[in-house]
Amino acid sequence: MARPIAVITGASRGIGRAIALRLAPTHGIVAVARSRRQLDDLAREIESMGGECRALAIDITDGDAVARALAGVDASVLVNNAGVGVIKPFLEMTREEWRAMMDLNVNALYDVTRAVLPAMVRRKGGHVVVIGSIAGRSAFVGATNYASTKAAVNAFSESLMLELRDYGIKVSVVNPGGVATDFSGSGGNQSWKLRPEDVADAVASVIDTPPGVLVHRVEVRTLRKG
């Protein structure tokens, strides 16, 4: 790719897709998600804009698949966006639901970052952005798992930032409030929520900082609720 490479997980829809489109004018996009059809649609849209997009249809909870797919990708930017939220009372949550959220929201964060990071360390530069949630510090009913994973995201991001800043690598976490996507399957009126493009703009602004400046944590909310 002629432009610096940005790897984006969960890029087939919602926030991830908006981030891919937002960064496409300045970056070659490596779009990662499970849906080949949706990724191909994204790639066509980016290419129609004059950009470059490589689609990787993989399940990022499969660590071996992640390592194979991202081997040799020299990314300047990694956006760890993929995630899932099952919001329900703890006693109604199954073990399978609990583990699925942990695998995608936390464990896959390790595998994807571990695959991309060595090239950044060798280059002594790069930017890792993680999409968190205000739920990581603001618990609510039904979020025993989801809020726990997002608290882990914030702790992971801050610890990683402290490890990597001497290599010239930036680590940022963007914590949105409610976003109008089909992420949680909650339905109902979502017109009051943030748009995916609002979060994408926040990611772009975090990336577009001078070399010696790091914006580590950003919280993005809608001005009014309801």
Buried (B, 14 or more C-beta within 10 A) or exposed (E): BEBBBBBBBBBBBBBBBBBBBBBBEBBBBBBBBBBEEBBBBBBEBBEEEEBBBBBBBBBBBBBEBBEEBBEEBBBBBBBBBBBBBBBBEEEEBEEEBBEBBBBBBBBBBEBBBEBBBEBBEEBEBBBBBBBBBBBBEEBEEBBBBBBBBBBBBBEBBBEBBEEBEEBBBBBBBBBBBBBBBEBBEEEEEBEEBBBBBBBBBBBBEBBEEEEEEBBBBBBBBBEEEE
